[in-house]
């Protein structure tokens, strides 16, 4: 069995994955703040998950129960390692999860950027339910920021320098809103949860939901922000498919909690583009977009798949 | 030895490639119009190239001299076949190059879209001169239209439906010029040779060169068109690197005959973007752009590499 964790800013999602690829146990717990607390969150959940699947909870027993641990985290991850840097949402500047989580559990650890882990997990879940149809997928994360992960034939496309999928900072309007990256009209400036919250300006727990509710009530500023969000997401989908021609664009991230309230507006924007352009129409973009179900374990599952590469690397090194 | 042809609207470029990958003979001839004339162009050049490398010119001798033929052509090509459709610049609606060129020469044939063939050839040439530095490359074709081909670890990324690299029809300005695809502000509407020629409106043999010369002389409309061209090319480079993170963007196609007169303006646009955005600056885009030398045999060489897959396929089929 293998462990996978998706460490988010507020919650951590942990799963136990059987050799068949099936998730056989799952837990969610609040994430601690800072490196030590994040490590304690993961090791504590590992013990709880071991109990849940009938294993022992001391280090020796964990090592015989679990072959690997994979951790998805917001931040930069050196490929094929457990080194994470700039996980600012978690209060972590740099952490070696092999020397912390790995040493505590006695199990090899690999890390991955959370969006890339979610892409890998979403691909696995999609393939499991719709076998054969999925040769390539982009996972478009709609959260505070906007970024995508690409999976082709089950493998992540990382790019040459690890920045593949930074579609949030492609400008689609030279007169659009100023983005915190310094450009104008970035996709993220239109549809990033952070950018919308800042422009909306109300101190509420769920600003994008608040914008949608206010738009429904006819508020002009909310209507403009909501239209911008739909346009930004549609632009990201057009950019992704026109550049990479992935078969499926899977939408995930916090903003997708709005479900069809958001997706229907995105589809409307794609349909308007297709109506104006026979070329766009031929790409059937609206049919290629799917919504990751709320509460999907995609990111934790993807992390477990990344973790599995740890034992593959060891087999090569020692084999 | 293997043959590779790049069949363009006016000229066809043909090469003989040794098993080492070296080009040992090269010819350029005018391209005939329509399916029969295109086939005659290729078979006639095959005989000339056979003579150039000391082989016989009848069908039996050609089959013992050349193991495969690869043909790059503007149009749509079904992957791993010799079926080409919509090669409108050549007056061809559909052609099976295996049943025409292949039967005439007695050699297996494979076809590829010309931009994808050029991408493969540019990657091979780049790797040969700068080994190790090239893990991934986009070839950005600046011709009548704008499209890119992607190569990763020596393999073409075709996408799920064969439309990967259609970056020309990504809109980067909702108030930009109308594109013939129906959208506004497409990259191709800014920097496609066809779009520029149409807006410039002068009946000259080389409209983009004419625009550059007129801009140098201070013509306001030419200055605007030239700035738009540089901006469109820079936008394509940003889209390509932000989405796919290829290490190198190689510029090719007819418009690159302008050489550094064009490239310096594109670099200026990239530098202006980088000055406004620390994030863009960190991607070092200007350093990742290169110009394919004028007269490079990249497309014909790439076609020969595609042709080589014909004998690999046969080896698998016949065991």
Interface residues (C-beta under 8 A of the other chain):
Chain A: X135 X136 X148 X150 X152 X157 X158 X159 X160 X161 X162 X163 X164 X165 X166 X167 X169 X170 X171 X172 X173 X174 X175 X179 X181 X182 X183 X235 X238 X239 X240 X241 X242 X243 X244 X245 X246 X247 X273 X276 X277 X278 X279 X280 X283
Chain B: X135 X136 X148 X150 X152 X157 X158 X159 X160 X161 X162 X163 X164 X165 X166 X167 X169 X170 X171 X172 X173 X174 X175 X181 X182 X183 X235 X238 X239 X240 X241 X242 X243 X244 X245 X246 X247 X273 X276 X277 X278 X279 X280 X283
